[in-house]
Amino acid sequence: PCDNESPDDESDEDEESLSAGSAASPNRYVDPDIEEIWQLWKSAHGEQIVLEEVQQAFEVIILSKLSTKVEELIQQQQQQQQMLPPFPPPYDQLQILHMQESSSTVSVSAA
């Protein structure tokens, strides 16, 4: 009896029985993947394996989210740089503007 119980046969039977029984009792539906993980969890070293698989899955998700976020930030930065003028005005112009302002305030206060 153990020979014909390969994982493939088992999952096919589960899916058939679940799809047949889901109409009669919808709240009894169990995802085959979850069922498989639960069986693994209850096995000897299953808990460790499940935890490692979950860890790997989370790392993949986190890395993909991080990389997309980094790409978004880089794009934003590039767009902002395009909107800015290429160089700030030279120091001389700033100095001249500042001197004009200070001289006008002096003349107003003198009058």
C-alpha positions as CSV (number, residue, x, y, z in Angstrom):
1,P,0.0,0.0,0.0
2,C,2.9,2.4,0.7
3,D,4.4,2.0,-2.8
4,N,1.5,3.5,-4.8
5,E,1.3,6.6,-2.4
6,S,3.7,8.8,-4.3
7,P,3.3,12.6,-3.7
8,D,2.0,13.2,-7.2
9,D,-0.8,10.7,-6.9
10,E,-1.7,12.1,-3.5
11,S,-2.0,15.7,-4.6
12,D,-4.2,14.7,-7.6
13,E,-6.6,12.8,-5.4
14,D,-6.7,15.6,-2.9
15,E,-7.5,18.2,-5.6
16,E,-10.3,16.0,-7.1
17,S,-11.9,15.2,-3.7
18,L,-11.6,18.9,-2.7
19,S,-13.2,20.2,-5.8
20,A,-16.0,17.7,-5.5
21,G,-16.5,18.3,-1.8
22,S,-16.1,22.1,-1.9
23,A,-19.6,22.6,-3.3
24,A,-21.2,20.6,-0.6
25,S,-19.2,22.0,2.3
26,P,-17.3,25.2,1.1
27,N,-15.7,25.9,4.6
28,R,-14.0,22.5,4.4
29,Y,-11.7,23.5,1.5
30,V,-8.0,23.2,2.3
31,D,-5.4,24.5,-0.1
32,P,-3.3,21.5,-1.3
33,D,-0.1,23.5,-0.8
34,I,-1.0,24.3,2.8
35,E,-2.0,20.6,3.4
36,E,1.4,19.5,2.0
37,I,3.3,22.0,4.2
38,W,1.3,20.9,7.3
39,Q,2.1,17.2,6.6
40,L,5.8,18.2,6.2
41,W,5.6,20.2,9.5
42,K,4.4,17.2,11.4
43,S,7.2,14.9,10.0
44,A,10.5,14.4,11.8
45,H,12.6,17.3,10.6
46,G,9.7,18.9,8.8
47,E,9.5,21.9,11.1
48,Q,13.1,23.0,10.3
49,I,12.5,22.5,6.6
50,V,9.3,24.5,6.6
51,L,11.0,27.3,8.6
52,E,13.9,27.4,6.1
53,E,11.5,27.5,3.1
54,V,9.5,30.3,4.7
55,Q,12.7,32.2,5.4
56,Q,13.9,31.8,1.8
57,A,10.5,32.9,0.5
58,F,10.5,36.0,2.6
59,E,14.0,36.9,1.6
60,V,13.1,36.6,-2.1
61,I,10.0,38.8,-1.5
62,I,12.0,41.4,0.5
63,L,14.8,41.5,-2.0
64,S,12.5,42.0,-4.9
65,K,10.6,44.8,-3.1
66,L,13.9,46.4,-2.1
67,S,15.2,46.3,-5.6
68,T,12.0,47.8,-7.1
69,K,12.0,50.5,-4.4
70,V,15.7,51.4,-5.1
71,E,14.9,51.6,-8.9
72,E,12.0,53.9,-8.1
73,L,14.2,56.2,-6.0
74,I,16.9,56.3,-8.7
75,Q,14.3,57.2,-11.3
76,Q,12.9,59.9,-9.1
77,Q,16.4,61.3,-8.5
78,Q,17.1,61.3,-12.2
79,Q,13.8,63.1,-13.0
80,Q,14.6,65.8,-10.3
81,Q,18.1,66.3,-11.7
82,Q,16.6,66.8,-15.2
83,M,14.3,69.5,-13.8
84,L,17.0,71.4,-12.0
85,P,19.3,73.8,-14.0
86,P,22.6,72.1,-14.8
87,F,24.7,74.4,-12.7
88,P,24.0,76.9,-9.9
89,P,24.7,80.5,-10.9
90,P,28.5,81.3,-10.5
91,Y,29.7,82.8,-7.3
92,D,30.3,86.2,-8.9
93,Q,26.6,86.7,-9.8
94,L,25.5,85.7,-6.2
95,Q,28.1,88.1,-4.8
96,I,26.9,91.0,-7.1
97,L,23.2,90.4,-6.2
98,H,24.1,90.4,-2.5
99,M,26.1,93.7,-2.8
100,Q,23.2,95.3,-4.7
101,E,20.8,94.4,-1.9
102,S,23.0,95.7,0.8
103,S,23.7,98.9,-1.0
104,S,20.0,99.6,-1.5
105,T,19.2,99.0,2.1
106,V,22.0,101.4,3.1
107,S,20.7,104.1,0.8
108,V,17.1,103.7,2.2
109,S,18.3,104.0,5.8
110,A,20.4,107.1,5.0
111,A,17.4,108.9,3.5
